[in-house]
Amino acid sequence: MSLQPAAARSPVPALTGGALDDTVRISYHHGMKTTVSEKGQITIPKRLRDRLGLRPGTVLEFEETDGRLVGRKLVPADHLEQLVGILHLPGGTDAFIREIRGPGPDELAE
């Protein structure tokens, strides 16, 4: 154990070689860890980014659940899917298309 003052030691002890050590070792071999920056930012480990398909520009939504931070990848909205069902045509689509196209070649021959 180090004899440094408590303020100089890391508040998060790490286990190394079965003994308690006062230094924090960032290792992705025994688990994935990250540190929150002064701005509240974190780096998501590459192995997780690759597994979850997180690319630059991916939007994540965070919530707190039972004392845990849960992040979810938001799936971009399909803009065409949002348009389905918003147009209400009296007589239906076929009647509307006949109206905007005018008489067809079969109707002109009559």
C-alpha positions as CSV (number, residue, x, y, z in Angstrom):
1,M,0.0,0.0,0.0
2,S,1.3,3.5,-0.8
3,L,2.0,6.0,1.9
4,Q,0.8,8.9,-0.3
5,P,-1.8,11.3,1.2
6,A,-5.4,10.3,0.4
7,A,-5.9,13.2,-1.9
8,A,-2.9,12.1,-4.1
9,R,-4.2,8.6,-4.5
10,S,-6.7,7.5,-7.0
11,P,-10.2,7.1,-5.5
12,V,-10.7,3.9,-7.5
13,P,-8.3,1.1,-6.4
14,A,-7.4,-1.6,-8.9
15,L,-6.6,-5.3,-8.3
16,T,-3.2,-6.3,-9.8
17,G,-1.6,-9.7,-9.1
18,G,-4.1,-10.4,-6.3
19,A,-3.0,-7.4,-4.3
20,L,-4.7,-4.0,-3.8
21,D,-2.9,-1.3,-5.8
22,D,-3.7,2.4,-5.5
23,T,-3.2,3.1,-9.3
24,V,-5.9,2.7,-11.8
25,R,-4.9,0.7,-14.8
26,I,-7.1,1.0,-17.9
27,S,-7.3,-2.4,-19.4
28,Y,-9.8,-3.7,-21.9
29,H,-8.8,-7.3,-21.4
30,H,-10.6,-8.0,-18.1
31,G,-13.6,-5.7,-18.8
32,M,-14.4,-2.5,-20.6
33,K,-13.9,0.7,-18.7
34,T,-14.0,4.3,-19.6
35,T,-13.5,7.6,-17.7
36,V,-15.9,10.5,-17.7
37,S,-14.1,13.7,-18.9
38,E,-14.5,17.1,-17.3
39,K,-17.1,17.9,-20.0
40,G,-19.1,14.7,-19.2
41,Q,-17.9,12.9,-22.3
42,I,-16.9,9.2,-22.5
43,T,-15.3,7.0,-25.1
44,I,-17.2,3.8,-26.0
45,P,-14.7,1.0,-26.4
46,K,-14.1,0.0,-30.0
47,R,-15.1,-3.6,-29.5
48,L,-18.6,-2.4,-28.3
49,R,-18.8,0.2,-31.1
50,D,-18.1,-2.4,-33.7
51,R,-20.5,-5.0,-32.2
52,L,-23.3,-2.5,-31.9
53,G,-22.7,-0.7,-35.3
54,L,-22.0,2.7,-33.7
55,R,-20.5,4.9,-36.3
56,P,-19.7,8.6,-36.2
57,G,-23.0,10.5,-36.2
58,T,-25.0,7.7,-34.6
59,V,-27.5,9.2,-32.2
60,L,-27.8,7.6,-28.7
61,E,-30.5,8.2,-26.2
62,F,-29.6,7.8,-22.5
63,E,-31.8,7.1,-19.5
64,E,-31.3,6.1,-15.9
65,T,-32.8,2.8,-14.9
66,D,-32.3,1.4,-11.3
67,G,-29.1,3.4,-10.8
68,R,-27.7,2.3,-14.2
69,L,-27.0,4.4,-17.2
70,V,-28.7,2.8,-20.2
71,G,-27.9,4.0,-23.8
72,R,-29.9,3.0,-26.8
73,K,-29.1,3.6,-30.5
74,L,-31.9,5.5,-32.2
75,V,-32.9,4.1,-35.5
76,P,-33.3,6.9,-38.1
77,A,-36.9,7.4,-39.1
78,D,-37.9,6.4,-42.6
79,H,-39.3,9.6,-44.1
80,L,-41.4,7.8,-46.6
81,E,-43.0,5.6,-43.9
82,Q,-44.1,8.8,-42.1
83,L,-46.1,9.8,-45.2
84,V,-48.1,6.7,-45.5
85,G,-51.8,7.3,-44.8
86,I,-51.7,11.2,-44.6
87,L,-53.4,11.8,-47.9
88,H,-57.2,11.2,-47.8
89,L,-58.8,11.1,-51.3
90,P,-62.5,11.0,-51.9
91,G,-63.2,8.0,-54.2
92,G,-59.7,6.5,-53.5
93,T,-56.4,6.5,-55.3
94,D,-57.6,5.1,-58.6
95,A,-60.3,7.8,-59.0
96,F,-57.7,10.5,-58.3
97,I,-55.3,9.2,-60.8
98,R,-58.0,9.0,-63.5
99,E,-58.9,12.6,-62.7
100,I,-55.4,14.0,-62.9
101,R,-54.5,12.0,-66.1
102,G,-57.6,12.9,-68.0
103,P,-59.3,10.5,-70.4
104,G,-57.2,7.5,-71.5
105,P,-56.7,6.3,-75.1
106,D,-59.5,3.8,-74.7
107,E,-61.9,6.5,-73.5
108,L,-61.0,8.9,-76.4
109,A,-61.8,6.3,-79.1
110,E,-65.4,6.0,-77.9
